[in-house]
Amino acid sequence: MDFRTTVFLLLLQLGTFCYAGPDNSEDPDKSSMTETILKMNNGSTAPLMEGDLMIQRTRTAIKCAVNAQSCLWPKSGNGQVLIPYIIANQYSISERDTIEGALRGIEAGTCIRFIRRGTQKAYLNFEPRFGCFSRLGRMGGRQLVSLQRFGCVQHGIVQHEVLHALGFYHEHTRSDRDEHILIHWENIQDGKPNFEKQDTDNLDTPYDYNSIMHYGRTAFGIQEAVTMTPIPDGSVEIGQREGLSESDVLRINRLYKCWN
């Protein structure tokens, strides 16, 4: 065996050792928003409805559906809706930037403005509690938005939870959902109330499969079985986590009368 052949074989063998093959590990960034939220909330002792809506004993979510004005953040004299907030010190700089970026994304195209809290009594308090959850609409006083570290602090999840705080339900529970998705009741684990329809004000907007408020097709499924299918086209994607859809922005503007 000549020198060139020996070198070639050694290089070939070295390349074989160095190549580790494709990385088949699960990319956390590719898991659906629904999967992440429900996984992070698994084991939480908070009274949660629909997976991530924290319900207070003195107030039911129905109150927001029947009288939305009772749940809205007030407009200021300049027509903007100013929502004070604070972000807990436990978050890293990167996590704080993610939360801030999600808030700025909601501001874009709407009259909502998130401002650093001064002495305001009603404000959003972003804390890394156990899980990802929020209350529905404005509660008054310090209002928790839980974004557990290493899971919940993602752009789409932050916007999802903040939209709850603005007064929005999940898309799959809106009053006309049966015209747009088929619920597979037999595949749902304990938690069928998570699929109860709400008496929502749909603000004259069509059902939006692409809404940041829409859960994925296996939400609350027994062993990840499909629990909801879009109709008539079952191939339509649901449960995106990228950010607000056009319809999400439109609804914020209509609910808060941003154009008046």
Backbone as a ProteinNet text record, in pm:
[ID]
protein_1_A
[PRIMARY]
MDFRTTVFLLLLQLGTFCYAGPDNSEDPDKSSMTETILKMNNGSTAPLMEGDLMIQRTRTAIKCAVNAQSCLWPKSGNGQVLIPYIIANQYSISERDTIEGALRGIEAGTCIRFIRRGTQKAYLNFEPRFGCFSRLGRMGGRQLVSLQRFGCVQHGIVQHEVLHALGFYHEHTRSDRDEHILIHWENIQDGKPNFEKQDTDNLDTPYDYNSIMHYGRTAFGIQEAVTMTPIPDGSVEIGQREGLSESDVLRINRLYKCWN
[TERTIARY]
86.5	0	89.8	72.4	157.5	111.6	191.6	166	33.4	2.1	-121	-244.5	-238.8	-352.6	-372.6	-262.4	-270.9	-334	-290.4	-345.1	-493.2	-531.1	-672.5	-759.4	-715.5	-793.8	-805.2	-696.8	-701.2	-799.8	-799.2	-892.5	-1036.2	-1058.9	-1193.2	-1243.6	-1157.3	-1194.6	-1221.6	-1139.7	-1159.2	-1292.3	-1328.7	-1456.7	-1572.8	-1558.1	-1664.6	-1684.6	-1574.3	-1584.5	-1646.9	-1611.5	-1657.6	-1803.7	-1857.3	-1996.6	-2087.7	-2167.2	-2253.1	-2390.2	-2415.6	-2547.9	-2644.5	-2766.2	-2864.7	-2904.9	-2932.7	-2977.1	-3126.6	-3165.8	-3306.8	-3371.5	-3296.7	-3356.4	-3462.9	-3562.7	-3674.1	-3629.3	-3659.9	-3630.8	-3743.9	-3715	-3822.6	-3892.1	-3823.2	-3883.5	-3987.1	-3990.3	-4084.3	-4207.8	-4208.4	-4327.1	-4432.5	-4559.2	-4665.6	-4681.3	-4741.3	-4766.3	-4853.2	-4954.3	-5044.2	-4968.8	-4884.5	-4808	-4722.1	-4659.8	-4572.1	-4650.2	-4761	-4840.9	-4893.2	-4951.9	-5010.5	-4902.8	-4786.8	-4676.8	-4627.3	-4611.3	-4562.1	-4663.1	-4791.3	-4895	-4930.3	-4873.1	-4901.6	-4851.5	-4941.7	-4906.5	-4933	-4976.5	-5005.7	-5127.2	-5122.4	-5235.4	-5326.8	-5294.3	-5378.1	-5510.7	-5621.8	-5752.8	-5759.8	-5724.8	-5715.6	-5831.7	-5886.5	-5989.4	-5928.9	-5964.2	-5913.6	-5761.1	-5701.8	-5558.4	-5472	-5510.8	-5422.5	-5496.9	-5627.4	-5705.6	-5729.1	-5670.5	-5685.1	-5813.9	-5899.6	-6030.2	-6030.7	-6076.8	-6087.5	-6226	-6233	-6360.1	-6467.3	-6426.2	-6524.2	-6564.4	-6513.1	-6545.2	-6534.6	-6636.6	-6632.1	-6600.3	-6550.4	-6515.8	-6639	-6755.4	-6878	-6907.7	-6868	-6894.3	-6829.9	-6714.2	-6647.8	-6721.1	-6777.8	-6848.5	-6979.4	-7049.8	-7178.9	-7162	-7063.6	-7041.8	-6893.5	-6853.1	-6710.5	-6653.3	-6735.5	-6684.4	-6629.3	-6682.6	-6635.1	-6494.2	-6447.1	-6316.2	-6212.7	-6252.5	-6160.5	-6072.3	-5954.1	-5865.8	-5912.5	-5915.5	-5973.7	-5886.2	-5954.2	-5884.2	-5841.5	-5730.3	-5686	-5743	-5717.5	-5771.7	-5723.4	-5605.2	-5551.8	-5595.5	-5688.2	-5740	-5660.4	-5550	-5470	-5512.9	-5495.5	-5523.3	-5389.7	-5368.3	-5240.4	-5247.4	-5161.5	-5161.1	-5027	-5025.5	-4901.1	-4856	-4726.8	-4676.5	-4541.9	-4509.2	-4375.3	-4329.9	-4200.1	-4141.1	-4050.8	-4072	-3997.2	-3847.4	-3769.5	-3624.1	-3563.4	-3641.2	-3585.8	-3554.6	-3614.2	-3590.3	-3453.2	-3393	-3265.5	-3290.1	-3183.6	-3195.7	-3261.3	-3221.1	-3278.4	-3427.7	-3466.5	-3608.1	-3689.1	-3632.7	-3700.6	-3718.3	-3616.3	-3625.6	-3736.2	-3750.9	-3856.4	-3994.1	-4012.6	-4140.7	-4168.2	-4068.3	-4084.1	-4116.4	-4049	-4072.8	-4214	-4266.7	-4404	-4503.4	-4477.2	-4565.2	-4561	-4441.5	-4430.8	-4504.3	-4504.5	-4576	-4726.1	-4780.1	-4923	-4953.9	-4863.7	-4884.2	-4893.3	-4814.7	-4809.1	-4945.7	-5001.8	-5130.1	-5250.6	-5230.9	-5343.1	-5323.2	-5423.9	-5411.3	-5365.6	-5326.8	-5276.2	-5132.9	-5104.4	-4968.7	-4933.4	-4825.1	-4778.4	-4674.1	-4697.3	-4608.4	-4556.5	-4437.2	-4380.6	-4467	-4492.8	-4579	-4510.8	-4589.6	-4543.6	-4615.9	-4725.1	-4805.7	-4944.1	-4965.2	-5096.9	-5133.5	-5260	-5305.8	-5331.6	-5382.4	-5410.5	-5295.5	-5233.9	-5120.4	-5096.5	-5026.6	-4987.2	-4853.6	-4847.2	-4727.8	-4673.9	-4569.3	-4510.6	-4415	-4449.1	-4369	-4346.2	-4232.5	-4206.2	-4266.3	-4397.8	-4464.3	-4459.5	-4534.9	-4537.9	-4635.9	-4585.1	-4670.6	-4688.9	-4767.1	-4801	-4950.9	-4990.7	-5134.2	-5160.1	-5285.5	-5325.8	-5470.5	-5515	-5656.1	-5723.9	-5857.4	-5933.5	-5976.1	-5924.1	-5961.2	-5898	-5929.1	-5873.5	-5939.9	-5857.9	-5909.4	-5905.6	-5816.5	-5793.8	-5687	-5602.7	-5494.2	-5381.8	-5296.3	-5185.2	-5240.1	-5215.9	-5273.4	-5162.3	-5159.7	-5053	-5064.9	-4951.9	-4933.9	-4814.3	-4840.1	-4733.2	-4663.4	-4533.5	-4449.9	-4330.1	-4346.7	-4238.7	-4116	-4001.2	-3876.9	-3850.9	-3772.2	-3731.4	-3852.3	-3943.1	-4059.6	-4164.8	-4206.8	-4317	-4272.1	-4146.5	-4101.1	-4066.3	-4170.5	-4159.3	-4255	-4217.1	-4292.8	-4441.8	-4475.5	-4615.7	-4690.8	-4625.1	-4690.5	-4715.2	-4618.8	-4638.4	-4759.1	-4767.1	-4879.7	-5011.2	-5010	-5129.9	-5182.8	-5094.1	-5137.4	-5180.1	-5112.5	-5150	-5285.6	-5315.9	-5448	-5558.6	-5531.1	-5628.6	-5651.2	-5543.1	-5553.7	-5625.9	-5626.8	-5701	-5849	-5885	-6025.3	-6064.1	-5965.9	-5996.2	-5990.7	-6093.8	-6098.1	-6013.9	-6006.9	-5947.3	-6042	-5984.3	-6064.9	-6154.1	-6105.1	-6183	-6304.1	-6321	-6438.9	-6537.9	-6514.7	-6606.8	-6741.3	-6842.8	-6981.1	-7014.4	-6944.3	-6976.3	-6876.4	-6801	-6692	-6740	-6862.1	-6908.1	-6925.9	-6928.2	-6936.9	-6799.3	-6694.9	-6559.6	-6463.9	-6490.9	-6407.6	-6496	-6448.3	-6516.6	-6443.7	-6517	-6457.4	-6470.8	-6360	-6359.8	-6367.5	-6488.6	-6508.9	-6450.9	-6453.4	-6405.7	-6254.8	-6183.5	-6037.7	-5988.6	-6082.2	-6044.2	-6022.5	-5909.6	-5880.9	-5967.3	-5953.8	-6030.3	-6009.9	-6117.9	-6107.2	-6198.8	-6311.6	-6405.6	-6456.8	-6463.3	-6502.9	-6410	-6288.7	-6195.8	-6243.8	-6348.8	-6403.1	-6544.5	-6590.7	-6723.3	-6723.3	-6827.4	-6838.8	-6872.1	-6820.9	-6848.9	-6942.6	-7018	-7109.6	-7030.6	-6950.4	-6854.9	-6911.8	-6855.4	-6879.7	-6768.6	-6803.8	-6702.2	-6663.6	-6721.3	-6680.4	-6689.7	-6787.4	-6809.9	-6684.1	-6609.5	-6490.1	-6507.5	-6453.3	-6466.4	-6382.4	-6418.2	-6339.3	-6198.1	-6099.8	-5960.7	-5876.8	-5849.9	-5764.6	-5622.3	-5584	-5447	-5429.1	-5533	-5524.7	-5422.4	-5353.4	-5260.9	-5337.4	-5470.5	-5553.7	-5609.7	-5573.6	-5625.8	-5530.8	-5583	-5503.3	-5482	-5385.9	-5354.7	-5452.2	-5440.1	-5540.2	-5533.3	-5426.4	-5418.4	-5433.3	-5480.7	-5493.5	-5582.6	-5533.9	-5605.9	-5639.7	-5564.6	-5593.2	-5538.5	-5610.8	-5564.1	-5447.6	-5330.9	-5209.2	-5190.2	-5209.5	-5188.4	-5280.3	-5398	-5496.5	-5552.6	-5600.1	-5657.9	-5789.5	-5803.6	-5925.5	-6009.1	-5950.9	-6029.9	-5972.2	-6064.7	-6027.6	-6099.7	-6028.2	-6094.3	-6190.7	-6302.9	-6398.3	-6432	-6451.9	-6454.4	-6316.7	-6212.7	-6078.5	-5997.1	-5984.7	-5915.5	-5766	-5710.6	-5565.7	-5519.7	-5613.7	-5578.1	-5498.6	-5390.1	-5307.3	-5371.3	-5361.4	-5411	-5306.2	-5308.5	-5218.2	-5083.5	-5077.2	-4948.6	-4901.5	-4772.6	-4713.9	-4625.5	-4635.2	-4545.1	-4581.3	-4711.7	-4753.3	-4895.7	-4938.7	-5075.9	-5107.5	-5228.3	-5276.8	-5340.4	-5373.3	-5441.2	-5573.9	-5641.9	-5770.7	-5753.2	-5646	-5619.3	-5605.6	-5531.5	-5512.5	-5645.4	-5723.5	-5853.6	-5944.3	-5944.1	-6032	-5991.3	-5861.8	-5816.4	-5867.5	-5853.5	-5897.1	-6047.5	-6121.9	-6267.3	-6312.2	-6253.1	-6293.1	-6264.7	-6151	-6111.5	-6144.1	-6218.1	-6262.6	-6145.5	-6039.8	-5917.7	-5934.1	-6035.8	-6050.4	-6143.4	-6203.2	-6295.6	-6218.6
-119.9	0	124.4	212	330.4	436.9	544.1	649.7	719.1	751.8	823.3	742.2	612.1	526	520.5	510.7	506	633.2	749.5	877.7	887.1	844.3	850.1	765.9	645.6	557.7	615.4	675.8	736.5	852.4	936	1048.8	1000.3	894.8	839.2	786.5	717.9	664.3	776.5	882.1	996.2	1064	1077.2	1137.8	1055.7	923.5	836.6	856.5	872.2	892.3	1027.3	1129.5	1265	1284.8	1210	1229	1159.5	1235	1179.1	1141.5	1164.9	1134	1246	1235.9	1341.8	1351.3	1473.7	1496.9	1472.6	1361.6	1325.5	1370.6	1444.6	1492.4	1595.2	1603.7	1694.6	1838.9	1920.9	2063.9	2130.6	2186.7	2246.2	2359	2425	2535.1	2486.6	2354.4	2301.8	2241.7	2228.6	2178.3	2286.9	2246.1	2344.7	2424.9	2542.2	2627	2553.5	2482.6	2408.9	2305.9	2227.5	2124.2	2185	2296.8	2361.3	2411.7	2482.4	2536.9	2426.2	2322.7	2215.6	2135.8	2119.3	2049.2	2129.3	2259.1	2344.2	2354	2343.6	2356.4	2224.1	2114.8	1984.2	1979.1	1955.2	1951.1	2080.2	2183.7	2311.5	2298.1	2363.9	2362.2	2482.6	2568.3	2685.4	2640.9	2709.2	2674.2	2720.4	2630.6	2667.6	2612.8	2695.1	2656	2661.7	2564.7	2559.7	2553.3	2503.2	2479.5	2589.9	2717.9	2826.6	2952.5	2942	3056.2	3040.6	3128.6	3121.3	3191	3117.7	3169	3203.8	3322.7	3367.2	3333.2	3291.9	3248.1	3355.7	3479.7	3588.1	3636.2	3571.1	3617.3	3502.5	3481.4	3376	3435.7	3351.2	3398.4	3442.4	3384.2	3418.6	3567.3	3625.5	3767.8	3850.8	3809	3882.3	3865.5	3746.9	3723.4	3800.6	3807.7	3874.9	4025.7	4074	4217.3	4246.7	4253	4268.7	4396.9	4500.6	4627.9	4616	4519.4	4502.8	4446	4394.3	4329.5	4407.6	4519	4592.6	4688.8	4710.9	4813.3	4947.6	5051.7	5179.7	5255	5334.4	5421.3	5549.3	5602.7	5732.3	5842.6	5966.1	6078.5	6087.7	6030.7	6037.3	5920.1	5837.9	5726.4	5598.1	5601.6	5481.3	5408.7	5277.8	5195.6	5169.6	5234.8	5224.7	5114.9	5015.2	4901.7	4897.6	4933.4	4928.7	4783.6	4763.9	4628.4	4634.6	4523.5	4504	4363.3	4345.8	4215.6	4176.8	4060	4015.5	4009.7	4035.4	4038	3900.4	3794.5	3659.9	3628.2	3701.8	3674	3724.8	3653.2	3696.9	3814	3877.4	3988.3	3940.2	3822.8	3767.4	3740.3	3685.8	3658	3786.9	3886.3	4015.9	4075.9	4060.1	4110.5	4038.7	3908.3	3832.2	3882.3	3903.1	3954	4092.6	4179.1	4314.3	4310.3	4224	4213	4168	4075.5	4029	4141.7	4222.5	4335.7	4438.4	4465.5	4561.2	4508.6	4377.4	4318.7	4338.8	4335.3	4360.3	4507.3	4594.2	4737.9	4773.2	4703.9	4736.3	4715	4819.3	4807.9	4819	4843.4	4857.4	4983.4	5015.5	5131.3	5089.4	4963	4914.8	4963.8	5016.7	5058.2	5007.2	4932.1	4879	4974.7	5019.4	5117.7	5062.9	5103	5062.4	5116.3	5031.2	5072.8	5177.6	5279.2	5378.5	5355.1	5427.9	5411.5	5355.4	5311.7	5261	5138	5130.9	5018.7	4893.5	4910.5	4796.2	4780.2	4662.8	4641.4	4492.3	4459.1	4321.3	4293.5	4179.9	4141	4010.7	4020.1	3902.3	3835.5	3712.6	3637.9	3495.4	3434.3	3295.1	3197.5	3194.2	3095.9	2959	2861.6	2726.6	2725.1	2727.3	2716.7	2847.2	2837.9	2953.4	2976.4	3085.5	3111.8	3258.5	3296.4	3434.9	3438.1	3554.7	3575.9	3633.9	3633.2	3680.8	3825	3914.6	4054.3	4125.3	4252	4334	4299.2	4269.1	4229.4	4343.4	4438.6	4542.7	4496.1	4586.1	4548.5	4478.6	4410.7	4337.1	4212.8	4200.5	4091.6	4003.3	3880.2	3787.2	3737	3739.6	3665.5	3574.5	3445	3351.1	3303.6	3323.2	3275.7	3204.5	3075.2	2999	3000.6	3011.7	3014.1	2878.9	2881.8	2761.5	2684.9	2758.6	2693.3	2792.3	2879.1	2971	3102.2	3137	3267.5	3255	3250.8	3245.8	3349.3	3408.2	3519.3	3488.6	3376.9	3343.1	3313.8	3247.6	3214.7	3341.2	3432	3558.6	3632.4	3641.6	3711.4	3640	3508.7	3430.2	3463.5	3463	3489.4	3635	3726.7	3867.7	3893.3	3825.3	3842.6	3793.2	3690.7	3653	3771.9	3835.6	3949	4067.3	4073.3	4178.2	4144.1	4016.5	3978	3873.6	3804.1	3709.6	3564.4	3489	3345	3273.1	3139.7	3057.2	3051.1	3044.8	3043.4	2920.1	2806.3	2683	2677	2776.5	2777.6	2887.3	2958.4	3065	3006.6	3087.8	3040.9	2969	2999.1	2937.3	2829.8	2778.3	2686.4	2559.2	2510.2	2383.6	2391.5	2511	2527.6	2518.5	2515.6	2525.2	2416.1	2355.3	2243.9	2132.6	2011.1	1893.3	1849.4	1843.2	1800.2	1648.7	1580.3	1435	1406.6	1407.7	1395.5	1265.7	1159.8	1030.2	1028.6	1124.5	1129	1223.4	1287.3	1389.9	1328.4	1359.2	1314.9	1393.3	1362.5	1436	1585.1	1654.9	1797.7	1840.7	1768.3	1806	1949.1	2004.4	2145.7	2238.1	2188.9	2270.2	2292.9	2220.5	2234.8	2291.1	2338.7	2398	2529.8	2549.8	2675.7	2789.4	2906.4	3025.3	3117.7	3195.8	3291.7	3416.5	3403	3507.7	3610.3	3729.2	3831.9	3816.6	3768.9	3740	3862	3976	4104.3	4107.3	4032.8	4027.7	3988	3895.8	3844.4	3695.4	3643.6	3500.9	3416.5	3289.6	3194.8	3192.3	3193.7	3207.3	3088.6	2996.9	2882.3	2926.6	3043.1	3091.4	3181.3	3196.4	3283.4	3232.4	3325.8	3289.2	3228.6	3245.7	3193.8	3055.5	2997.7	2865.1	2756.3	2659.8	2545.3	2448.9	2359.5	2261.2	2145.1	2061.2	1956.4	1841.7	1831.2	1722.8	1773.7	1896.2	1953.9	1867.9	1833.8	1753.8	1613.7	1565.6	1434.8	1320.5	1209.3	1087.8	1032.3	1026.7	980.8	1054.6	1185.4	1274	1242.9	1190	1166	1299.1	1301.1	1422.4	1453.6	1576.1	1616.9	1715.6	1779.3	1868.9	1872.3	1873.6	1873.4	1986.1	2068	2172.8	2112.4	2177.6	2134.6	2255	2229.3	2099.2	2046	2128.1	2087.3	2049	1920.2	1872	1892	1934.7	1952.6	2091.6	2180	2316.2	2312.5	2386.5	2389.9	2477.2	2433.3	2510.8	2504.5	2605.6	2604.6	2668.5	2766	2830.9	2911.9	2934.8	3002.4	3120.2	3163.2	3267.4	3405.8	3434.2	3566.7	3595.6	3719.1	3756.9	3739.1	3690.8	3685.7	3820.4	3840.2	3963.8	3977.5	3865.2	3868.3	3901.2	3853.5	3887.2	4038.5	4100.4	4245.6	4316.8	4269.2	4330.4	4323.6	4210.8	4194.5	4285.2	4299.7	4392	4532.4	4572.9	4706.6	4724.4	4620.9	4631.9	4626.4	4537.9	4526.5	4655.8	4716.1	4837.5	4965.8	4948.7	5064.7	5158.3	5098	5174.6	5277.9	5262.6	5354.3	5470	5473.1	5582.6	5705.5
0	0	0	-103.6	-111.5	-12.7	-2.1	97.2	71.8	-54.4	-86	-46.6	-74.3	-40.4	109.9	183.5	329.9	385	335.3	381.6	350	228.8	188.7	281.3	313.8	400.4	540.9	589.9	722.8	726.7	622.9	617.6	608.1	530.7	517.1	650.3	723.6	854.6	954	949.6	1038.5	1010.7	882.9	847.6	899.2	898	949	1097.3	1171.8	1316.3	1348.3	1268.6	1298.8	1265.7	1167.8	1129.2	1228.7	1296.2	1401.2	1350.9	1220.3	1167.3	1197.1	1145	1166.8	1311.9	1354.9	1492.5	1499.8	1557.2	1565	1693.8	1776.3	1900.6	1869.5	1954.2	1931.9	1950.2	1851.9	1859.4	1935.5	2053.8	2132.3	2059.2	1964.5	1891.3	1790.8	1762.8	1665.4	1731.4	1861.2	1928.7	1926.3	1920.2	1907	2035.2	2019.5	2135.3	2236.1	2185.7	2274.3	2356.1	2289.7	2359.1	2468.9	2437.1	2534.9	2655.1	2629.6	2739	2829.1	2770	2850.7	2924.2	2861.5	2928	3047.4	3028.7	3137.2	3250.8	3218.5	3321.2	3387.8	3339.8	3398.1	3542.5	3634.5	3775.7	3849	3776.7	3841.4	3932.6	4046.6	4140.6	4120.1	4023.9	3997	3936.2	3968.1	3910.2	3765.4	3672.5	3532	3451	3365.7	3270.8	3131.2	3046.9	2910	2904.9	3011.1	3010.5	3065	3041.2	3084.3	3127.1	3150.5	3198.4	3347.5	3426	3570.9	3612	3679.5	3718.6	3866.5	3896.6	4035	4087.9	4212.7	4269	4263.2	4274.9	4279.5	4141.3	4037.3	3903.2	3805	3726.1	3626.8	3491.5	3402.9	3269.3	3192.7	3227	3156.5	3169.7	3279.9	3300.6	3190.4	3145	3037.9	2905.9	2884	2759.1	2755.2	2867.3	2872.9	2875.5	2948.4	2961	2942.7	2815.4	2786	2845.1	2855.1	2905.1	3047.1	3123.7	3260.9	3265.5	3153.7	3150.1	3071.1	3013.2	2927.4	3006	2953.3	3007.4	2952.3	3033.9	2991	2891.5	2809.7	2716.2	2785.6	2741.4	2793.2	2705	2741.4	2667.5	2524.4	2494.8	2358.3	2271.3	2322.6	2244.5	2256.9	2328.5	2348.3	2475.3	2474	2591.6	2659.7	2771.1	2841.4	2947	2932.5	3024.9	3097.7	3224.7	3301.9	3324	3335.2	3359.6	3430.3	3494.5	3549.2	3512.9	3501.1	3470.6	3586.6	3642	3759.7	3732.2	3835.1	3822.3	3797.4	3820.2	3801.8	3656	3563.7	3422.6	3379.4	3284.8	3227.8	3132.4	3090.2	2995.3	2866.3	2819.8	2697.3	2713	2827.7	2851.5	2860.1	2923.2	2932	2792.8	2709.1	2572.4	2495.2	2519	2452.2	2493.8	2623.6	2673.2	2616.2	2621.2	2567.6	2418.3	2345.3	2202	2170.3	2251.1	2231.5	2256.9	2358.4	2388.5	2276.2	2224.2	2114.1	1990.5	1972.4	1859.6	1870.1	1991.9	2012.2	1987.6	2025	2004.2	1856.6	1774.9	1632.3	1567.5	1512.2	1444.2	1534.1	1664.7	1757.9	1841.7	1922	2011.8	2151.4	2167	2295.6	2315.4	2431.8	2464.5	2603.9	2612	2739.6	2796.2	2917.6	2979.6	3112.1	3146	3275.1	3388.1	3484.2	3593.7	3681.3	3716.6	3812.3	3943.5	3963.8	4085.7	4054.6	3929.9	3891.4	3974.5	4012.2	4094.8	4011.7	3890.8	3803.5	3704.1	3703	3612.8	3593.2	3485.8	3458.7	3525.9	3591.4	3665.3	3606.1	3524.5	3461.2	3558.8	3598.3	3695	3646.2	3683.5	3647.4	3748.7	3755.1	3840.6	3773.6	3830.3	3773.8	3656.8	3533.7	3416.8	3341.2	3233.3	3149.2	3163.4	3225.7	3239.3	3267.9	3250.5	3268.7	3314.2	3356.8	3386.5	3263.3	3265.5	3150.9	3171.8	3088.7	3097.5	3216.5	3229.5	3337	3469.8	3569.2	3699.5	3800.4	3780.2	3879.9	3977.9	4022.6	4112.5	4037.8	4113.9	4053	3984.3	3856.3	3776.9	3722.8	3769.7	3735.1	3591.7	3521.5	3396.9	3421.7	3435.7	3468.8	3342.2	3338	3227.6	3288.6	3311.9	3373.2	3282.8	3343.1	3267.1	3201.4	3094.6	3022.7	2968.4	2904.6	2844.4	2799	2890	2859.8	2796.7	2813.3	2763.5	2615.4	2534.9	2390	2332.3	2221.7	2164.4	2152.9	2088.4	2067.3	2195.7	2290.5	2417.1	2498.1	2498.8	2570.6	2513	2381	2319.3	2347.2	2346.2	2376.7	2515.8	2613.9	2751.5	2770.6	2703.7	2716.5	2651.6	2541.5	2480.7	2572.7	2652.5	2755.8	2849	2890	2982.1	2918.7	2785.6	2715.9	2704.2	2731.9	2731	2629.1	2569.6	2463	2510.2	2468.8	2492.4	2387.3	2400.1	2296	2176.3	2059.1	1936.5	1929.1	1976.4	1961.8	2054.2	2143	2230.2	2190.6	2080.8	2042.9	2002.5	2005.5	1996.3	1866.3	1757.5	1628.2	1587.6	1681.9	1648.1	1580.6	1611.1	1553.5	1402.6	1348.8	1204.3	1139.1	1220.4	1166.1	1212.7	1327.3	1372.8	1428.2	1411	1464.7	1590.7	1702	1828.5	1841.5	1866.1	1884.7	2034.8	2086.4	2230.7	2286.7	2206.4	2254.6	2277.8	2221.7	2234.4	2343.1	2412.5	2509.3	2647.2	2707.8	2843.9	2941.5	3068.2	3168.5	3147	3129.6	3101.7	2989.7	2972.4	2867.2	2880.5	3002.8	3011	2932.6	2900.7	2823.2	2680.6	2640.7	2505.6	2505.8	2619.1	2623.1	2547.1	2467.1	2393.6	2489.2	2457.2	2536.7	2458.9	2531.7	2469.8	2432.4	2328.3	2293.8	2196.6	2203	2102.3	1999.2	1880.2	1779.3	1696.4	1729.9	1672.5	1520.4	1467.6	1322.2	1245.7	1301.9	1234.6	1210.5	1100.5	1071.6	1166	1175.8	1254	1196.7	1284.1	1240.1	1285.6	1192.1	1223.7	1256.1	1207.2	1222.8	1344.6	1425.1	1542.2	1642.6	1707.6	1814.9	1931.7	1932.8	2040.6	2009.9	1896.1	1859.8	1906.8	1981.7	2024.3	1907.4	1924.9	1822.6	1821.4	1720.4	1698.3	1799.4	1879	1977.8	2121.1	2138.4	2272.9	2361.5	2479.4	2578.8	2527.4	2428.3	2371	2454.3	2456.5	2523.3	2442.6	2501.5	2434.3	2301.9	2305.9	2191.2	2074.1	2103.4	1998.1	1949.4	1826.1	1768.7	1838.7	1885.9	1956.4	1876.6	1777.5	1692.2	1552	1456	1315.3	1243.8	1168.3	1091.1	989.4	967.6	865.9	776.5	646.5	579.2	540.7	547.9	507.3	629.8	652.4	770.9	768.9	654.7	644.5	687.6	716.7	756.8	887	892.9	1013	1120.6	1244.3	1357.8	1469.1	1555.4	1670	1644.5	1552.1	1524.3	1644.5	1650.9	1766.5	1726.9	1601.4	1553.6	1605.7	1613.2	1656.5	1614.7	1632.5	1602.8	1454.8	1427.2	1290.2	1256.2	1130	1090.1	1164	1180.7	1250.3	1398.1	1459.2	1599.7	1615.9	1525.4	1530.5	1509.7	1412.1	1384.5	1506.8	1574.9	1691.6	1807.1	1827	1931.5	1901.3	1775.7	1737.1	1752.2	1721.5	1733.9	1879.2	1957.3	2097.1	2172.2	2143.2	2214.8	2137.8	2026	1946.9	1916.8	1864.8	1838.7	1727.9	1645.3	1532.2	1562.1	1680	1711.8	1760.3
[MASK]
++++++++++++++++++++++++++++++++++++++++++++++++++++++++++++++++++++++++++++++++++++++++++++++++++++++++++++++++++++++++++++++++++++++++++++++++++++++++++++++++++++++++++++++++++++++++++++++++++++++++++++++++++++++++++++++++++++++++++++++++++++++++++++++++++++

